[in-house]
Structures are given as structure tokens and as C-alpha cells.
Amino acid sequence: MRTLLTIVLCAFVASTNAAAAVPDGGPRIRPQDDRSRSLLAAGAARSSTVRELIDRVEDSNVIVYVGVSPLLKSTLAGRVTWMTQAGDYRYLRITVSTDLTFDQAIASLAHELQHVVEVIDDPGVVDERTLVALYKRIGHPSRAAASAAWETVAAQEAGTRARRELSAALKVTDGDEM
């Protein structure tokens, strides 16, 4: 019960702070459904890695739509896809698999948010072609995907850190309720 109250309180504080400081163009991370919204709120509440990645995105010119999908290939936990560029804004989509447990989905979200930060760090990424060029330069081909997909060490590390933080948060919570 204490965990649920903490998550709800953190989500409320985060939304209150976000409303007070909404950047031009609105929030940068835009969940597309209740599950995505829950993943983002719980991730921010329980993982400093997720919180830091969210802050990086919110301070950028990249708009990210976050959703979950049962149509993601079974070998993929998540993916980032290019949408478009309009004016000063670049638009990406994060899709997370519905086949994951809640904590696995948060770790996957951290992994994909790191990929978004990689795009933020390269203002030359303005379309699908330049996105692929970025990953050819900083990444390596992914063995998880049958089609052309790329992976980076930084994204793998972000997912691993988030998993550790989520696990540690669970252990602390379990200890609190004894």
C-alpha cells in the first residue's frame, strides 16, 4: 500500500511541476495510452535512470510519442522509430511490447529513451536516412531483430541500470512492509 501511495504522490508532484514549467510546444514525452502513462510514472518514481532520461527529453526539441503494442516482433522488447520533423521539432515514437512484465517494460522504456537521447545529441538527425546513419556510426547491428536494426552500448547500459534500480526499489519496498 505504501508503494502505491508513493507512486501516486510522485506522479502528482511530477505532473504539478511539469504543468508549472511546460516548455514551448508542450510536453516532450506524450504517452498514448494508460499503460504507457503508468510505465512512465512508475519508471520516474522508481528509477533515477528513467528520471534523468525523461529530464533530458523534456529539455530538448524532440517530441516522443510512447505506446505499447502487441504487434512488435517477439524478438523485440521495444523500438524507436522516426516520425517526422516540423519546424524546430523532431518527432519520434517509442513502442514497447505488451508481452513484457511491468518492470521489464520500464527497463525497455529506459533503453528506448536512451536511444532518443542519442538522437537529441545529434541535431543532424532530421529524417529516417540520417537516423540510420547515426546508428551505423555509433551502434552495431542488433541480433535481436530479423530486419535492419541497430543497438548501442549506452542504451543497453541504460536498460540494465534501470532493471537494477527497479529491483533495488522492490527490495526496499518489501522491507518497509514487514
C-alpha positions in Angstrom: 0.0 0.0 0.0 2.8 2.4 0.9 4.4 1.8 -2.6 1.2 2.6 -4.4 0.8 5.8 -2.4 4.4 6.8 -3.1 3.9 6.2 -6.9 0.7 8.2 -7.0 2.2 11.0 -5.0 5.3 11.1 -7.2 3.1 11.1 -10.3 1.1 14.0 -8.9 4.2 16.0 -7.9 5.7 15.4 -11.3 2.6 16.4 -13.2 2.2 19.5 -11.0 5.9 20.5 -11.6 5.5 19.7 -15.4 2.4 21.9 -15.6 4.2 24.8 -14.0 7.1 24.5 -16.4 5.6 23.3 -19.7 8.1 24.2 -22.4 7.1 25.8 -25.7 5.5 23.2 -27.8 4.1 21.3 -24.8 5.4 18.3 -23.0 8.0 16.4 -25.0 7.0 12.9 -23.8 3.4 12.1 -24.8 2.1 8.7 -23.6 -0.6 7.3 -25.9 -2.4 5.1 -23.5 -2.9 4.4 -19.8 -0.2 1.6 -19.7 2.4 4.0 -21.2 1.4 6.7 -18.8 1.8 4.1 -15.9 5.2 2.9 -17.2 6.5 6.5 -17.3 5.1 7.4 -13.9 6.4 4.3 -12.2 9.7 4.5 -14.0 10.3 8.0 -12.9 9.3 7.2 -9.3 11.5 4.1 -9.0 14.5 4.7 -11.3 16.9 7.6 -11.3 18.0 6.5 -14.8 14.4 6.8 -16.2 14.0 10.2 -14.4 17.3 11.5 -15.9 16.4 10.3 -19.4 12.9 11.9 -19.1 14.5 15.2 -18.0 16.9 15.1 -21.0 14.0 14.6 -23.4 11.9 17.3 -21.7 14.7 19.8 -22.2 15.0 19.1 -25.9 13.4 19.8 -29.2 12.4 16.2 -29.7 8.7 15.1 -29.2 8.3 11.5 -28.3 5.1 9.5 -28.5 5.1 6.5 -26.2 2.9 3.5 -26.8 2.6 -0.3 -26.2 1.9 -2.7 -29.0 1.2 -6.5 -29.3 2.4 -6.2 -32.9 6.0 -5.8 -32.0 8.1 -8.7 -33.2 8.6 -11.3 -30.5 12.3 -10.7 -30.5 12.0 -7.0 -29.7 11.2 -5.6 -26.3 10.9 -2.1 -27.7 11.9 0.2 -30.6 12.3 3.8 -31.6 11.0 4.9 -35.0 11.4 8.2 -36.8 8.1 10.1 -37.5 8.9 13.5 -39.0 10.4 16.9 -38.5 8.2 20.0 -38.3 9.8 23.4 -37.8 12.3 23.1 -34.9 10.8 19.9 -33.6 11.8 16.3 -34.4 9.2 13.6 -33.7 9.9 10.0 -32.7 7.8 7.1 -31.5 8.8 4.6 -28.8 6.9 1.3 -28.9 7.2 -1.2 -26.0 6.0 -4.8 -26.3 2.9 -5.8 -24.4 4.5 -9.2 -23.8 6.8 -7.8 -21.1 6.2 -7.7 -17.3 5.7 -4.2 -15.9 9.3 -3.9 -14.7 10.7 -5.4 -18.0 8.6 -2.8 -19.8 10.1 0.1 -17.7 13.6 -1.2 -18.4 12.8 -1.4 -22.1 11.4 2.2 -21.9 14.7 3.3 -20.3 16.6 1.6 -23.1 14.5 3.3 -25.8 14.7 6.7 -24.0 18.5 6.4 -24.2 18.1 6.0 -28.0 16.0 9.2 -28.0 18.8 11.0 -26.1 21.2 9.8 -28.8 19.1 11.5 -31.4 18.8 14.6 -29.2 22.6 14.7 -29.1 22.9 14.7 -32.9 21.0 17.7 -34.4 21.9 16.3 -37.8 19.2 13.6 -37.4 16.4 15.1 -39.4 14.9 12.0 -41.2 14.9 8.2 -41.4 18.1 8.3 -43.5 20.1 10.4 -41.1 18.7 8.3 -38.2 20.1 5.1 -39.8 23.4 6.9 -40.5 23.7 7.9 -36.8 23.2 4.3 -35.7 25.6 3.0 -38.3 28.2 5.4 -36.8 27.6 4.9 -33.1 25.9 1.5 -32.9 26.2 -2.1 -34.1 23.7 -4.3 -35.9 21.2 -5.8 -33.4 21.0 -9.6 -33.3 17.5 -9.4 -31.7 15.8 -8.1 -34.9 15.5 -10.0 -38.1 15.4 -6.8 -40.1 17.9 -3.9 -40.1 18.0 -2.7 -36.6 20.8 -1.1 -34.5 21.9 -1.2 -31.0 24.2 0.9 -28.8 26.1 0.2 -25.7 24.7 3.2 -24.0 21.1 2.0 -24.5 21.9 -1.4 -23.2 23.5 0.1 -20.1 20.5 2.3 -19.5 18.2 -0.7 -19.6 20.5 -2.6 -17.3 20.8 0.3 -14.8 17.0 0.7 -14.8 16.5 -3.0 -14.1 18.9 -2.8 -11.1 17.2 0.3 -9.8 13.7 -1.3 -10.1 14.9 -4.4 -8.4 16.5 -2.4 -5.5 13.3 -0.3 -5.2 11.3 -3.5 -4.8 13.6 -4.8 -2.1 13.4 -1.6 -0.2 9.6 -1.6 -0.5 9.3 -5.2 0.5 11.5 -4.4 3.6 9.3 -1.4 4.5 6.1 -3.5 4.7 7.5 -6.1 7.1 
